[in-house]
């Protein structure tokens, strides 16, 4: 059939063409998406505050819906008792036993000044899960937390936390690097890579050391806290397997006898309401495709 032949001159081919076009519209690969990296820097602060607050509670600057934390075990001021967990996978914004999985990595002497390789992953094969691993550079021991389905053997895992499956209405990751108020403390963080996404643009990944006198990049006056945002312009963080990898070293000289959250790495799932965060139902995509085809058919018939 010549390329310039009108549609209605060979109707025998139109059903096959219709099926092919519907399939392409419904199931074709999406255009390449981009994860935009913001800060730390002068362009970062306005972006942080375009994010939605968590559904329940959460301070103005704590916008994660769930997340991952590495800090140093110490006295929990809420109960005035020693809390031995240093590594958390959190549903919401609180590391209490109801809302978080935790692992004890050792006391201050086993952690302060020791480098850990970290990985945060979304896995989809066999069921969706969020996995957080820390590998001690000295002992080579790896600790793994997993929230969701098909978690790796040997991990501390749960399909649900606080009755919730892993949060999926998000489109970004918020990195918070803190060394606040504790004299002589510091935290060194280097993000090495984000795999599983098509393209990455914007600022370099975080690579630096924060001390109590470091300029804040989430709130400028909030000394000792810096952050970085990784925001996807499509649904990559929900629909793809991805992994964020890097290294972290905490230095804390005070035995963590003050608020232990003052020196920590936190990486939260966040949502920018101006970016996609919901996967469309297959039927919706199919109807949209049929609608476009209907318009095309009508236009051809009119000719």
Secondary structure as the mmCIF struct_conf table of DSSP 4:
data_model
#
loop_
_struct_conf.conf_type_id
_struct_conf.id
_struct_conf.beg_label_comp_id
_struct_conf.beg_label_asym_id
_struct_conf.beg_label_seq_id
_struct_conf.end_label_comp_id
_struct_conf.end_label_asym_id
_struct_conf.end_label_seq_id
TURN_TY1_P TURN_TY1_P1 UNK A 3 UNK A 4
HELX_RH_3T_P HELX_RH_3T_P1 UNK A 7 UNK A 9
HELX_RH_3T_P HELX_RH_3T_P2 UNK A 11 UNK A 13
HELX_RH_AL_P HELX_RH_AL_P1 UNK A 14 UNK A 27
BEND BEND1 UNK A 28 UNK A 28
HELX_LH_PP_P HELX_LH_PP_P1 UNK A 29 UNK A 33
STRN STRN1 UNK A 35 UNK A 38
BEND BEND2 UNK A 40 UNK A 41
TURN_TY1_P TURN_TY1_P2 UNK A 42 UNK A 44
HELX_RH_AL_P HELX_RH_AL_P2 UNK A 45 UNK A 48
TURN_TY1_P TURN_TY1_P3 UNK A 49 UNK A 50
STRN STRN2 UNK A 51 UNK A 51
HELX_LH_PP_P HELX_LH_PP_P2 UNK A 52 UNK A 54
BEND BEND3 UNK A 55 UNK A 56
TURN_TY1_P TURN_TY1_P4 UNK A 60 UNK A 61
BEND BEND4 UNK A 65 UNK A 65
STRN STRN3 UNK A 66 UNK A 71
STRN STRN4 UNK A 74 UNK A 76
TURN_TY1_P TURN_TY1_P5 UNK A 77 UNK A 80
STRN STRN5 UNK A 81 UNK A 83
STRN STRN6 UNK A 87 UNK A 91
BEND BEND5 UNK A 92 UNK A 93
BEND BEND6 UNK A 96 UNK A 96
TURN_TY1_P TURN_TY1_P6 UNK A 97 UNK A 99
STRN STRN7 UNK A 100 UNK A 103
HELX_RH_AL_P HELX_RH_AL_P3 UNK A 108 UNK A 111
TURN_TY1_P TURN_TY1_P7 UNK A 112 UNK A 113
STRN STRN8 UNK A 115 UNK A 123
TURN_TY1_P TURN_TY1_P8 UNK A 125 UNK A 126
BEND BEND7 UNK A 127 UNK A 127
STRN STRN9 UNK A 129 UNK A 136
TURN_TY1_P TURN_TY1_P9 UNK A 137 UNK A 139
STRN STRN10 UNK A 142 UNK A 148
BEND BEND8 UNK A 149 UNK A 150
HELX_LH_PP_P HELX_LH_PP_P3 UNK A 151 UNK A 152
TURN_TY1_P TURN_TY1_P10 UNK A 153 UNK A 154
BEND BEND9 UNK A 155 UNK A 155
STRN STRN11 UNK A 156 UNK A 158
BEND BEND10 UNK A 159 UNK A 159
STRN STRN12 UNK A 161 UNK A 161
TURN_TY1_P TURN_TY1_P11 UNK A 162 UNK A 163
STRN STRN13 UNK A 164 UNK A 164
HELX_LH_PP_P HELX_LH_PP_P4 UNK A 165 UNK A 167
STRN STRN14 UNK A 172 UNK A 179
BEND BEND11 UNK A 181 UNK A 182
TURN_TY1_P TURN_TY1_P12 UNK A 183 UNK A 184
STRN STRN15 UNK A 186 UNK A 195
BEND BEND12 UNK A 196 UNK A 198
STRN STRN16 UNK A 200 UNK A 202
BEND BEND13 UNK A 203 UNK A 203
HELX_LH_PP_P HELX_LH_PP_P5 UNK A 204 UNK A 206
STRN STRN17 UNK A 207 UNK A 211
TURN_TY1_P TURN_TY1_P13 UNK A 212 UNK A 213
BEND BEND14 UNK A 214 UNK A 214
HELX_LH_PP_P HELX_LH_PP_P6 UNK A 215 UNK A 216
BEND BEND15 UNK A 217 UNK A 219
TURN_TY1_P TURN_TY1_P14 UNK A 220 UNK A 221
BEND BEND16 UNK A 222 UNK A 222
TURN_TY1_P TURN_TY1_P15 UNK A 223 UNK A 224
STRN STRN18 UNK A 225 UNK A 232
BEND BEND17 UNK A 233 UNK A 235
HELX_RH_AL_P HELX_RH_AL_P4 UNK A 236 UNK A 239
BEND BEND18 UNK A 240 UNK A 240
STRN STRN19 UNK A 242 UNK A 251
BEND BEND19 UNK A 253 UNK A 254
TURN_TY1_P TURN_TY1_P16 UNK A 255 UNK A 256
BEND BEND20 UNK A 258 UNK A 258
HELX_RH_3T_P HELX_RH_3T_P3 UNK A 260 UNK A 262
STRN STRN20 UNK A 263 UNK A 270
STRN STRN21 UNK A 272 UNK A 272
TURN_TY1_P TURN_TY1_P17 UNK A 273 UNK A 274
BEND BEND21 UNK A 275 UNK A 275
BEND BEND22 UNK A 278 UNK A 278
HELX_LH_PP_P HELX_LH_PP_P7 UNK A 279 UNK A 281
HELX_RH_AL_P HELX_RH_AL_P5 UNK A 282 UNK A 302
#
